[in-house]
């Protein structure tokens, strides 16, 4: 666990302690209940973000994709030769498409880097409003 994650958990625990103390002192107050609900949603959102960041495509999947690509290109070349019509152009296009799909899967596996990124701007905007 990184220092930032530890700090986030500490803050969540302190906030939760404050919320439970406030709820115990006067359970009929509506703002306390709303605060507890909002805090619970925040903690759940943090857990989801953390789980999403930790989940990644296993290496075996990438190996399987590459193996399938090699088999597909091999059979395509074999079939084209048997059919009597051999076109290098179609082989290059198919190879490029398969490589593009594999590259896309790899890029989606790393949401903080690459061509397709997930913006952290909403969290940065929230941080600015909290200061």
Buried (B, 14 or more C-beta within 10 A) or exposed (E): EEEEEEEBBEEBEEBBEEBEEBBEEEEEEEEBBEBBEEBEEBBEEBEEBBEEEEEEEEEEEBEEBEEEBEEEBEEBBEEBEEEEEEEEEEBEEBBEEBEEEBEEEEBBBBBEEEEEEEEEEEEEEEEEEEE
